[in-house]
Amino acid sequence: MGQKKITMTQTWTVKNLLSIILPVFILVAGAEAKENTPLPEFTEEDIFIDIPQVFSATRQTQKLTEAPASITILSQKDIRAMGALKITDVLRMVPGMQSYNVTANRSAATYHGMSDDHPGRMEVMINGHSVYLPLLSTVAWETIGITVQDIDYIEVVRGSNAPAYGSNAFLGAINIVTKSPISDQNNKLSTTQGALNSQQYGFSHSETSDSIAYRLSTHFEENDGYNIYDDGFLNRVVNLSGTYTPSFADTIDFNMGVSSGFIYLGQADNIDNNFSPREHESNFQHIRWNHILDAENELGLSFTHNYLDLNEEFTSSGDALIFYQQIPTNLYPFADAIADGLGLASIQPLGSEHGTMHLYDLELEHRYNPNSNISTIWGLGYRNESAKSDTLLVNQGTVTEDKWRLFGNVQWKPLQQLAFNAGGMFESTSIAAAHFSPRLAANYSLTPSSTIRVSATKAYRTPSLLEKNGLSALLNNSGGYYDLVAIPNPDLEPEELTSYELGYFHQWKETGSFLDIRVFTEKIDNAFNSYYINALGVDDVDDGYRMLTNSAKWKNIGAEFQFKLQPHPNFSVLTNYSYINTKGERDRGYGRDIDSLDDRTPMHTAALLTEWKATNTLSISAAQYYMSKVNWLEGSHREQYRRTDLILSDSFRLKNAVLNTRLIVQNLFDDPYEDFYEYNIFDRRAYIQLQLDF
């Protein structure tokens, strides 16, 4: 790979043409199969496919056509067809969402761009409980305690869902629903081998009885990372989920997971950069009791605990001086000696991901459905978050936040074809001002198959523990500050969002095909921004430090759609496209110009997934992804890219077992592109998956 920089052009090449022809070939092959093979008999289920039911938009089950937001549902079938190896890979099929690899093994996902290597404005949940990390103000996907193999389906609310799930869902929300032991009763043994010397091994076991059902899964994964940085990865995951029904009126759902391992972290914007290992240990426990009072009333009580411990290898004092540009280039060879002379004995890791975090959450819900025209939900919750870090929260010990919330939503159908939703979330926190995030929406059925929706949302995002208390510094051997890097801002106010959208949904029930269109405006004010402070006179070697301030703002105007075509049970096409026009600016602070944010979001993102079931066991699918050029807040300017993946799947019966095989080729035409960082090159990668069901 060397130091050669990958450049992108818009010139049509053979690879560009083939990357479009391949999905079309599968489409044509599917059409030919329809003409040349006898049609299977359609079952009643095939013909009478109903409107999908969703939960994540309002916390109550409702038809997709009556929900107050645009929602993408990705099923097991979609995930298998994509050949997704990471959960963030699955999110490429969500309109308006960008998924990228920050480094070889660290992945991230953001909605509507405007992001760095730690996206922080989107809630991520597993079975309804949050896995957002206040210590990092983001989601560390490798620590969440589940894998792709554990997923049943994913619901993604496109647009702010703060009225239902609070501050973390500022721009959107993802709810990952894991497999039920009732529907996934086979034992499974699996392995994946392939690029980067990747090795994955998994096992799952399900058991059911009259009153209890559970599913236990384990997963081990490791790889060597890129040769250029030797940034390897190892992760172990154990997950247990199940349901206990002691009576007809009571249901107890439980889910717990453990994850441990390490990942190498660094910035791949220079070929000579150092990567350091960061170990992690995490676990979560989530239990929910649901009690039916009568035909109209239902209670829910849930408890969640999340724990995370991060331990990143400390760097030398000299390396820290270089990283923070405290000495001139010509003195780099003498950095360690200079650090010793300055008495620098305690230095933070370059990546700073070092510390522990606890989250405790208790929530009570009440659902009241007096008739078929009105359904309501309201509830209250309490959350306690605590964090301690020698590098991100220097000399502060354990910092905590107490947060109370009161939420609700009412759906009213005065007419069969008209549905109104009104909901909101009131949050009161110990580290920021209280606020209320409301949403109003109206859905009108133009025909039994077509629905139009209008909605308006006002949302607030309060600072996380890190954003409110973050203090990082270089310390001397007496415990004082040699150099401040970043300090807290006691006056930091919540971010604000005002959003309006118009949506259209049409479904062809006979086949399950649908079209979903969303047109929107999003205005973000008081956004958090790293601001440089001139600190002349303070004991600070460069007379300055960074502080988060409410000094950024931008507006998104755009449209996105998703379309599924399934003209035949053995053939389907799922595609999406998003257009976003961003205008905004931020003030970088003393001595720095006002920075335009106009190019910080990709203007175009698109994805196309085609699947053709050639025989009863053999299926062929191809996925193509496109993202236009973008200037990430951290990873800098990246050119547009196109990527095509090919997945071949077949299965074989072995007495009382079934062997499922899959060949996955990512970036099939080997058109390397810079993924987030300049030297983080994504080239062609091939994997073989084997899974034994018995």
N, C-alpha and C positions, 0 to 999 in steps of 0.2 A: 504493500500500500504506500509505504514511504511518505514523503511530504507532498505528494501530488494532491492538489486541490481539485475536487470534483466541480465542474461547471455545468450548468444546465442551459439548454437553448430551446427554442420553440420550433426548431426545424423538424419536419416530419421525417422519421427514420423507419426502417423496417421494423424495429422493435415497437415503435409507437403504433404502427399499423397492426402488428400482430396482437398487441395488447388489447386492441379494440375488436379485432377479428375473432379472437378466442372465445369471449363470451357470446358473440353473435353465432359462432359455429355451434356452441352448445344449444343456443336457441333454435337454430335451424335443425340440428339433430333431433331436438325434442319434437319439433313439428313433423319431421319425417317419421319419427317413431309413432306419432299419433296417426299418420296416414297408413303406415305399412304394418302395424301390429294391431291385433284385435283389441278393441277398447274394453277395459275391465268394467264390470257392472258397478254403477254408482250406488253406494249405500245411502240410507236415510241421513246419516251423519254428513256425508259428502254434500248432499243437496241442501240441507237445512242448517247451514252454518250460521250461528247467531252473531249479533254484535258482541265483540269481546268485552269482558268485564275488567275494570281496572280498580285500583285501590289507592295508589300513591298520591293522586292529586288532592284528595280531600280527607283521607283516612277512612272513608267509607266506600263500600263496594257500590259501583255505579257503572252504567253502560259507558263505553268510550265516547259515544255520541252525546252524552249528557255531562261529561266532565268539563270543568272550567279551564282546561289547559290542553295544549298539544302533548300527546304522549306517544312514545315509541315503545313497542313491545318486541323484544327479541327472545325467541323460543329456543329450546334445545335443538330443534331442527336447524334453525338459522346458525346457531353456534357451531354445530357439527359441519354444516356446509362451508362455513368460513375457514374451518381448520384453525380456529383461534387457540393459541397456546397461553396467552395471558388474558386476564379479564379486560384490560384496556384495549386489546385487539378487537374485542367484540364491539366496543363503543365506536369503532370506525363506521358502523352501519347506522349511526344516529345522525340525522340531519343537523348541521351546524356545530357538530362536536369535532374537536381535533384530538387525535391520539398520537403520541410520539414517544420515542425512546430517548430520555435525557442522556443516558449512557447505555452501555451494552445491556445492563440488567435493571436499570431503574426506568420505569415507565410512568407516564403521566397522561392525564386527559383533562381537557378544559372545554367549556362551552362558550362559543363566540370569542375565542382568542384572548387577547389582552392578558398574556400570561408569561410566567417565567418557569423555572424548574420546580416550583412549588405552587401549583394552582390552588387557590384558596377560596373560591366563591361558589362552590358546588357541594351540596350534601351528598354523602354516600352512605347507604344503609345496607345492612344484611337482615332480611326478614323484619324490617321496620326499625332496627336500632342502629344508631349512628356509629361509624368507625372513623369519623373525622378527628384529627389529632390537634388539640389546642397547643401542644408543645411545638409543633412544626407549622401550624396553620394550613394544613393540607391533609391528604390521605397518602400514607406510605403503603402502596398496594401490596408489597411483599410481606407486610406484617399483619394483614387483616384476618388471617386464620382460615381462609377457604381458598379453593382453586377453581379453575374453569370446570373441572370434572364434578364439582359439587353443585353446579348451578342448574336450576330448573328453568327459570326464565328471568329476564331483567325488564323492569319498567323504568323508563326515563321520562321525567317531566321536563319538557323543553320550554324554558322560561322560568321566571322566579316562582318558587314554591314556598317562600317564606311564610305566607299566610297559613300553611299547613304544618311546616316543619321548622320554622324559625330561621334565625339569622344565617346559619350555615348554608341554607338553600337559596341564597341571594340571587343566583342566576339560573339555578336548576337543581334537580334532585334525581338521584339514582337509587333505586331499591332493588337489591339482588335477592331473589327468592331461591332458596336452596331446595334440593330434591326432597320429595316426601318419601319416607320409607314405605308407604303404602303403594305408591306408583313405581318405585324403584326397588323391587324386591330381590333381584338377582345379586349374587356376589360378583364382584368385578375385580379383576387383576389386570393392571395395565402398565405399559412402559412406552416411553418416547425416547428415541435416540436420534442425534443429528448434529447440525451445525454448532460451532463453538464448543465442540465436544460435549454437547448437552446430554444429560442423562436424567430421565424422570421415571419414577416408579410410584404406583398408586394401588391402593386396595380399599374396597368398600364392602360393607356387610350390612344387610337390613334384616330386621326381625319384626314380626307383628303377632299380636294376640288379641283377645277380645277387648282389652281396655288400654293397651299400650303398644306403641310402634316406635322403633328407633332406627337410625341409620348411623353407622360409624365409618368414617373414612380416614385414611392416612395417605400422606403424600411426601415424597422426597424428591428434590430437584437440585442439580448443580450443573455448572458449566465453567469454562475457562475464561470467558469474556473475549475481548479483542486482543490480538497479539500486540498491537501497538501500545496498549496500556496494561495488559495482563490484569484486567479488572474482573475477576471471577465472582462467583455467586454460589451460595448454598442456602437451602431453605428446607425445613421440616415442618409439616403441618398435620395436626390431628383435629378432627372435627366430629362432634356428636350432636345430632338433632333428633327430635322426636315429639310425639304427642301422647298425652295421657288423658283418658276420658273416664273419670270416676263415676259420672252420672250423665244422664241425657242432657242436663242443663249446663254441665261444666266441662270445659276443655282446658287443658294445660299444655302449652307448647314450650319446649325448651331447646336451646341451641347454645353450644359452647365450643370454643376453638382455642388451640394453642399453636404458636408459630415460633420458631427459633432458627437462627442461622447468621449469615453475614453477607454483606454486599460491599463492593469497593466503590467509593464515591470520589468524584473529582469533576473538573471542568474540562471537557474535551475541545477547548477552543485553542489549544496550543499543543503541538506534538510533544513538547518536553514536559508537560504538566505531570505532577505526581498524583497518584490515586492512593487513598488510604482506606483500610478496611473498617467497616462499621458493623458491629455485632448487634443483633436485636433479639429480644425475648418479649413476646406479647401473649396475652390471653384475653378472652372475653367470655362472659356468661350472660345469657339473656333468658328470662323466663316470663311467660305471659299467661295469666289466668283469665278466661273468658266465661262469663256466667249469664245465662238467659233468664231474665226475671219473668217475662211473659211474652206474649206475641208481639208486643210493641216496644219493649225495653230490654236493653242488653248492656252489661257492664264489662269493662276490661281493665285489668290491673297488670302493669308490667314493671320489671326491674332489670336494669342493665349495669354491668360493671366492665370497664375496659382498663387494661393495664399494659403499659409499654415501657421497656427499658432499652435505651440506646447507649452503646459504648463504642465511640469512635477512637481509633488510635491517635494519641497525641503526637503532634509534629515537634520537631526541634525548634528551639528558640530562633535559630538562624533562618530556618525555612519560613517561619512566621514573619520575620522582618522583611523577607523577600516578597512574600505573598501580599502583605499589606503596604508594600512599596515604601518602607520606612528608611531604606538606604539606597544610594544610587547604584546603577547597574555595575559600574566598575568595582564595587565593593562586595558583590555577591560571593566571590570565592572566600571572603573573610567573614561571612555573615555569622557563623557560630561563635567566632572569637569576639566579634563586636557585641553579640548578645550577652556573652559571659561578662564582658567589661561593663555592660549596662546593668548587670545584676538581674537579668530576666530569668527567673527560675520556674515560673508557672505560665504555660502558654496554652491557649485553646487550640483544638484541632482546626485545620483549615476549613473543613466542612461544617464544623460546630454542632453536628448532630450527636449530642452527648447529654443524657439526662433520663429522668423517669417521669411518668405521668400516670395518674389515676383519674377515672371518670366514673361517677355513680349517678344513676338516673332512675327516678321513680315517677310513674305516670298513671293517672286514672282517667278512663274514658267512659262516657255514657252515650249510647246510641238510642234515639227515640224515633220510631217510625209509626206515627198514629194511623196513617192510611197510605194508599198507593201514590198519593200526590205530594206527600211531605216526608222527607227523611232528614234527620238532624244528627249531629254529633257535637259534643263539647267535652272538654277535659281540662285538666290542670296537671302540671308536672313540676318537679324540682330536680335540678342538676347541680352537682358539685364537681368541680374540676380542680386538680392540683398538679403542680409541676415543679421539678427541681432540676437545675442544670448549672454546672460549673462554667459553661461556655456561653450559653444563651441568656442566662439569668444570673450573671456574675455577682457573687457576694450577697445574694438576696434570700438564700435559703429556699424554703418552699413557698411558692405563691399560689393563691387559691382564688376561685371565683364561685359565687353562689348565684344561680339563675332560676327564677320562677317564671312560669309561662301559663297563660290561659288562652285556649284556642277553641274555635268552633266553626262549623259550617252548616248551612241549611240549604237543602235543595227543594225547590217548590215547582210543581208542574200544574199550573192553572189550566193548561190544555194538554192533550196527549202529545202534540207536536212541539210544545214549548216548555223549556226547563230553565229556571233561574238558579244560580248559585251565589250565595253571599257568605263570605268567611273571612277570618282574620286571626292573627296571632298577637297577643300582648306579651311582651317580654320585659322583665325587670331583672337587672343584673347588678352585682356589687361593684363592678368596675366601669360601668358606663351608664348613660342615661336610659331610662325606660322608654319604650317606643311601641307603636302599634302598626302592624303590617296588614292592610286589608286587601281584599280582592272581590270584584263583582263580575259576573259573567252571565250571558244569556245564550242559550242554544235553541235554534229553531230548525225543525225538520221540514225542508222544502218538499221532500218526497219521503216515502218509507225508507229509501236508501241513501238520501242526501241530507246533510245537516250543515248549517252555517253557525258560527260561533263568534261572539264579540266579547272581549274582556278587558278589564283595566285593573292594574295592580300597583300598589305602592309598597315598597319593601325597604327594610333597613338591615344593615349588617353591622353588628357591634364588633369591636376589636376582640381578637382571641387573647388568651393568656400571654402568648408570645408577643403579639402586636402591641399589647398594652404595657407589658413589663420588660420587654426585651432590652437587655444591657449586655453588651459584649465589649471586651477590653483585653489589652495585653497587660499582664500583671508583672510587677517586679518581685524580687525575693522577699520583700518585707510585706507583701500583700497589697501594696498601693498600686494605682494605675500608672503604668508607663505610657500607655496610649489608649484613649477611648476610641472605640470603633463605632458603636451605636448606643444610644441612650433612650430611655422611655420618654413618652410625651404625655404628661398628665392631662392635657387638654384635647387629646384625640377624640373626635366625635364619630358617631356611626356613619357609614356610607349610606347613600340614599339612591333608590332606583324608582323611576316612574316608567311603567310599561303599558302599552296598548297593543292589542293584537286582534286580527281578523282571521278566522280559520274556516276551512271547508273540508268536509269529510264525506266521501262517497264509497259505498261498499257494494260489491257484487256478491250477494249472499250465496248464490249457487256455487261459486268456486272459491270464495274466500279472498278474492282480489279486492284491493282498495286503493284509494287515492286520498292523501292527506296533505293539505296546503296550509301554510301559516305565513301571514304577512304581519310585520311587527315594527315597533319603534321601542327602543330602550334608552333611557336617559339616566346616566350614572353621574351623580354629584358627590362632592366631598370624599372622593375615592382616596384610599391610603396610598402614599407615595414616599419613597425614600428621599429625604430632603437634607442637603448638606448645610451644616451650621458653621459659620465662622466663629471660632471660640478663642480669639486672640486674648491672651492674658490667662487662659486656663492652662493647667499643667498637662499639655497635650502636644506631642512632638510635631504634628503637622498642623496645629492650630485649628483643627476642625474635626467634626464627627457627623454621623448620620442620625437622623431621627425621623420616624414616621409622622407625616402631617397629612391633613385633608387638602392636598394641593394638586389633585388631578381630577379631570372630568372628561367624559366623552359621551357620544350618542351613536347608537347603532340604528340604522334603517335597513331593513332587508326582507327577504322572503326565503322560505325553504319548503321543500315538499318531500314526501316519501310515497313510493308507488310500488304496489305488489301486483304482479300478474301471474295468475295460475290457470292457464287455459286447459290444463290436463293434470290429473293427479300425479303424474310422473315428471312434471316439468314446472318450474317456477322461476320468476325473476323478481328480485327485490332491489330497488334502487332509490337513491336519495340525492338531493342537491341543495346547496345553501349559498345564497348571495347575501353578503353583509357589507354595507358601506359605513365605515367608521370615521367620525370626525371628533377630535379631542386634543387636549394638551395637558402637560404637567409642568410644574415648576420644580426644577432639580435643586434649587437653593443658591447659596452665596457663590457669586462668580460664575454661575452657569446659566446658559440660555434657556428660555422656555422651550420645552421639547414637544414636538408634534407627536400625536398618537395615531395619526391617520393610517399608518401602515402597520400597526401592531396587531391587526386581525387579518387572517386570510380572507380575501374578498370572495373566493370561490372554493368550496369543498364539495366533493362528490364521491359516491361509491356505487358500485353495481355488483350484485351477487346473482349468478345464475346457477341452477342446479337441474341436472337431468338424471333421472333414475333409468339407466339403460336396460337393466334386467332386474329381477326380483332382489338381487343382492348388490349389484354394482351400481354406484352412482358417481357422476362426474360433476364437479362444481368449479367455478372460476370466480374470483373476486378481483375487482379492479378499484383502486383508490386514487384519488387526485386531490392535491391541495395546491393552491396558487401561492405565489411568493408571500413571505411575511417577515417582519422584523420583530422577532420575539423580544420581550423585555429583558431577558437574560441571554438567551442563546444567539442573539444578534440576527443578522439578515440571512434568510434561507431562500433559495430559489424554489420555483415550483417543482413538483415531482409527480410522476405517474408510477404506479406499482401494480403488477398483476400477480395474483397467487393462483395456483392450481392445486386442487385436492381430488384425489382418487380414493374411493372407499369401496371395500368389498367385505363380505362376511362368509364364513364357512362353518357348517355344522359339524361338530365333533362329538358323536354320541349324545351325551347329556349336556353338552356345552356348545357355545357359539364363539368362534374366534372372529373378531372384527379387526380389519386391517385398514390403515390409512397412510397414503403418501401425501405429504404436504410440501409444496415447493413455494416458498415466498420469494417475491421479486423474480419471477420466472425468467424474464428476459435479461436478467443481470444488468440492470440499468442503475448503478449505484447512485445514491443521493445522500446529502448531508441531513441527518435527522437531528434537529434542534441545535447541536453544536457542530462546528466546522469539521472536526476530525472524527465525529461519530458517524461513520459511513455504514449505511445499510445496503448490503449487496445481496446476491442470491444465497438463499439458505434452504436446505432440504432436511426433512425430518421423516422418520418412519414411526408410526404408532401401532401398537398391538394391544388389544383389549380382549380378555377372556371373560365371558359371562357364563356363570355356572350356578 
